[in-house]
C-alpha cells in the first residue's frame, strides 16, 4: 500500500504526520509526505519520501507575518496562505497513480478533499488537536469567538451555526467552490468546518479521549488514536546538555515552540522568576540571538529533543502547541501555557481543566509569571495531576498503531482499481 500524506502548517501540524509515517513504513508501506520545505530534512531522515507544497520563501513569509499571530487577524491571514495551496494539492493528488493508495490529509489539506469528491479514492482526514472540531455540546475555546457551555444547548447550536455561516464559510467557501466548479463538481459547499472538510470515510484524531472527550456532534466515523509524541529529534541529548542536567536540580524548560514570539522582555521576566524561586532553567529559543549574561543556572539552546529532555525537567513553559503539551503530559510535569493564537487557547483550557497546568495571558506580567513558577514547583495538586496524566500515556503508546490500522482498513474498504470520477 502507498500512503500519500499532506501536512500543512508549522511543526505542531507536521511532526505528528512524520511519526505516523514512520509507523507506516515499519508496517511495510510506502509513504510520501507532502509538506513545507522547512521540514524536508526531518522527513527524509525518517525514510519518508518528501514533496514540497511551496518554496522556502513562501513558507517563511507566511510564518513571519505578524498578523498570523494576532487573534484579530490570524484566521483571515492563515486562510490566504491555505487558499494558495488548494490547487497545488489537488493537482499533485490527482496526478498520482491512485491504485493501491490511501490519501491522508491534515486539517488544511482541502485540495485533497476536493480531489476525493471528484474521484472517490480512499481518503482519511486527520485532526492533530481538537480545537477545530466544532461542538455545541462542549464548545472549543477560541481567541476571538466563543460559545459559553453555560448557555442552553439549543442556543449554543444556533450560535455555532451563525459563527460558521457569517465567519468561517464566508471566508473559506469562495475559493473552495471556485476550485470545485473548475473541476466540474456540482453545487456549493457550506458548513465547511463542522461537516464538509472531514472525510466521509473517516477522521483520525491524534489525541486521546481523556484529553478531549468525543462529542456526539463530532464527525463520524471517528478514530481516537492518541498522541504520536514525535519531537523532531533523531539523537538524544548532547554532552553539554547532559552535563548541565547532572549538575543540579531539575530545570524548568522554556520553549517558544516552532515559532518565535517570546520577546526579550519575556526572557528577562523568566530570569527574574527563576532567580526568585531558586530554580534552574533551560531556554529553547530557536534562531533567536544568544541572550547575554545568563547565570550558570540557566542554559540557552536553539533546540533539544523534548522527549529526552522533559523527563528530566521540573516543568514546561510554552505557548500551548499540541506537540509540546503532549510531550509535557507524557513526562508527567506541570506546565505554564501562554497562548498566542490558533489552537493554543483551546489546548490551554483542556490542560487547565485536567489540573495539569496554569494559563497566563499576554502581555505577560512579571508577578504573574513568578507566582506561576512558584506553583509549578510547589503545588502538589498540579504535580499529582500531571503524574496521573502521564500514567494514562502508556495506553497511547499504540497511538500510531491505531492510526495505521485505520488507514489500512480504509484501504481495504474503499480501494479502487484506478482513478475514476466518484460521481
N, C-alpha and C positions, 0 to 999 in steps of 0.2 A: 504494500500500500504506500502511495505517496501522499504526504500531507503538506499542503500549501498553507502557511500561516501568515496572516497580515497583522502586524502590531504597530499602531500609530501612536506616537506620544513620547513622553520622557522615559527615564529609566524605570519608574514605577509601573509604566504600561508595558514596557518591552521585556524586562527581566523575567516576569512570570512565564512569558512565552519561550524564553530561552531555556528555562528549567523544564517546561513541558516538552519542548522539542528534544531536549537531551533524553528524557524518559522514553519518548517515541523511538529514538534511534536505538536505545537499548533493547527495544522490542523488535528490532529488525526493520523498521520502517524508514523510508527516505523522507527527509524533511527539508523544506525550503522556507526560510523566514524572510518575508518582505518587510523591511522596516527602515529606520532612519540611519543615515550613514555614520552617525556618531557611535553606533553600536556594532559596526561591521567586525571589528577585531574580536570583540567578546563573542559574537555569534559564531564566527568561523572557528574560534578556539574550542568551541564545544562540538564541532563536527557538523554543524548545520550549514546548508547552502544559503548564501545571502543574496538578496536582490534589493537594491536601493529604491526607495519610493520617491526620493527627491535628491537634490545635491546638498553638499555640506553647507553652502552659503544660505540656502533657503531655510534649512532647519535652524541654523544658528541665528538668523534674523528673526525667525518666528519665536524662538525660545527667549531671545534677548529683548523682545518688545515689552516695555514695562506695562503696557495696557493689558497684557496677558495675565498679569498678576494683580491687577486692580479688580476687586469683586464687581465694581460697577460696569466695567468694560470687558471683562475677561471672556464671557461667553461669545460675544459678537466677534472679537478678535480671534478667538480659537476657531470659530466656525469658518471664518475666511481662510484660515490655513487648511482646515479639513476639506473645504469645498474644492480647493485646488488639487486635492488628491483623489477626488471621486472618479474622474475619468481614467487617470493612470492606473488605479487599482482595477477598475472594470476591464480595461484593455489587457492588462497583464493576465488576469484570471481567465478571461475568455480566449486568450491566445494559447493557453496550455492544453496539452492532451489530458482531458479530464477522465479518461479511462483509468480505473483503479485509484482515484484521487478523492480526498476529502479536503475541503477548504475550511479553515478555522480562522475567524476574524475577531479582532478586538472591537471595542465599542464603536470606534470611528471607521471601521472598515466597510463603509456604506457602499462603496463601489462594488464590493464583493456581494453585498446583499442584493443590489440591483441585478448583478450578473446571475445570482441564484434565482431571482424571479424570472429572468429570461430563459435560463437553460435548465434549471432544476437539478443541478449536480448536488452531491452531498455537502451540506454546509451547516456548521455549528457556530454560533456566536458566543463570545466569552465576556464575562464581567470580571474585572480584577478587583473591583471594590463595589460596595452596594449602593453608593450614592445616586447612581443613575437608574436604579430600579425603582421607579416611581410607585409609591404605595399610599393609599388613603388610610390604610389600617395602622401602619407605623411609618409616618412620613419621614423621609430622609431630611437631613439638615443641610441647608444651602446658605451661602453667604449673603444673597440678596433677596431671595424669596423663600418663605417657609409657611407651612401649614401646621398649625398647632394641633398636637394629638389630643388636646383637651376639648376641641370642637366636636359637635355631633358628627358621626360618620357620614351622613348624607351631605352635610355642608363641606366636609373635607373632600369628598369626591367632586363636588361642584367646583371647589376652589382649584383642585388639581387640573380639572378639565379646562378651566379658564386660563390657568398658567400655561398649560401645554398649547392651547389654541392661540392665545394672544402673544406668547413669547417664543416658545420653542418651535412650534410649527411655522410661525411667520418668519422666523429666522432661517430655518433649515429647508423647508419644503420647496421653495422656488428652484434651487439648484438641483435638488434630488429629482423633482418632477421633470425638469428640463432634460436631464440625462435619461430618464425613463422614456420620455417622448422620443428622444433622438434614436433610441433603440427599439421603438415600436411597442412599448408596453402601454396597455390601455389605462385610462383613469388617472387619478392622482392619489398620492398617499397623504395621510394625516395621522394624528396620534402617533407620531414618529417614535417618541421616547417610550411611551407606555406599551406600544404594540409593534409597529412595523419594523423597527430596527432589529428586533430579536428574531432569530431564525425559527421558523415553524418546526424545524427538525430537531431543535434542542438548544438550550442555553447552558453553558458550563460556568459555574460560579467558583472562582479561585479564592474562596474564603469559606470558613466553616460556619455551620448553623449557630454555634454558640456565640459567634461574633455578630452575625446578622441573621436572626431567625427568619425562616421562609414566611412570606406573607401570601395570603390567599389571592391577592391581585397581582402577584408577580407572574411573568410569562411561564408557560409550560410547553413542552416538558423541560424539567429543570434538573441539573446535576450539581449537587453541592460537593465540590471536590476538596476544599481546604486550601491553605496557603502553600504555594510551591517553595517558598523560603530560598529562592536563588538571589544571591547578593552581588553577582558580577565578578567575584574573586575566583582566581584559578589556583592561587597558592595560599598558604596560611600566613600568619603574622611574621613580619621580618624581625631580624635580630634586635634592632633598635627598639621596636615596639615591645617585644617580649622583655627586654631588659627594663624598660620603663614600668611595665606592669608588675614585674617581680620586685621592684624597688620600694613598694609601699602599698597603701590601701587601694581597694578597687576604685577606679576613677569614674567620674561622670562623663559620658560621651556626648558631645555637642556636634550635630551634623546638620548641614543645610540641605541635605538630600542631593538630588541631581541638578538642582537649580541653585542660584546664588543670590539669596535675598536677605541674608542676615548681614547687616552693615557693621561698620567699625564700632558704633555705639553698642550694638548687641554684644560684641565680644568684650568690650570694656565692662558692661554690666555683668557678663558671665564671670569675668576675672574677679570682680568685686564680690560676687556671690560665693564663688569658690573660696576666696580668702576668708570671708566672714565665717563660713561653715567649716573651714579647715579641710575641705575636700580637695582631691586631685582631679585633674580634668584632661580630656583629650579633645582637641578641636579638629574636626574633619572639614576642611574648608575648600575643597576642590581647587580651582585655579586662582583663588584669592592670593594676593601677595603675602609674604611672610609677616606675621604680626610681631612687632619689635618688643623687646624687653619682657618676654614671657618668663615667669618664675620657673624654677626647676620642677615644680609640682604640676606643671601644665605642658603638654606636648601638642604641637600642631603638625598635622599630616594632610596631604591632599585627599588621600583615600586609604582606607583599611577594610579588609573583608569583615563585614559586620557579624557574620555567623561565627567567626573565630574570636572577634573582639568582645561582643556583648556578653557572652557568658562570664567574662572576667570583669564586667563593669558593675557599678553600683546603680546606675540609672542612665536614661537616654533623654536628650532634649533635641527636638526636631520639629519640622513644620507640619507633620501629620500625614505624609505619604504612606500608602498602604504597605509598601515594601519595608521601610524602616520600622513601622509599627508592628508588623507581623514578626519581624526578627527580634524586636524587643519583647514581644509576648512569648516567643519561643525561649528566650533567655531567662524569662521569669523576673525581669527587672521593671520597676516603676518608671513611668515616662512623663515628661512635660511636653505638651504639644502647643505650638504657636501657629495655628493655621493661617494661611495667606490667601488661598483661592481653591477653586475646583472641589475635589472630593475631600480635601483635608478637614473641612468643618464637620462633615458627617462622620469621618473616621474618628475625629477627636471626641465627638459626642458619644459614640459607641464605646470608646475606651473609658471615658469617664463613667458611663453607666455601669460598666463592669467593675468599677472601683480600682482600675489599674493605672490611672493617670490623672493629671491635672491639666486643664486647658488655660492658657493665658492669651489675652488678646493683644494685638498690635495697635498702636505703638506701645512698646513694652515699657513698663515702669520698673525701675531697678529694685524697689522694695518688694514688688510682687514676685520678681524672679528670685530674690533672696528667700522669701517665705516659701516659695515652691521648692527650691533646692533643699531647704531645711526639712520640709515634709517628705520629700523623696528619700532623704537619708534616714529619717527617724519615725515616720508614720508607719506603724506596724500593720494597720489596715491596708494601706497601699501595697506594702511588701507582701502580705499574705495573699491578697487578691491576685497579685502578679504571679506568684508561685502557683496559685490554683490554675490560672490560665495556662501557664507552662505545662502543668500536669495534663492538660487536655490536648496538648500538641502531639503526643505520640500517636493518637488516633488519626492525625493528619499527616503522619509520615508517609502514608499511602495516597496523599492528595493527588500526586501526578498519576498514580496508577488508576485512580478513579476517573480522572480526566481522559487518560489514554483509553480506558475501556469504553468510555462514552464515544470517543472518536471511532474506535474500531466497530462499535455497534452501529453507529451512523453509517459507516461504510458498508456494513453487511446489509442494512435495511434499505438503503437508498442508492446504492451504487448503480450507475448507468453505463452501458457499454460504450457510449460515445457522446460527445457534446450534442445536445439536442435542445430545441426550444420547449420549455415547460408547457407553454400554452398550446 
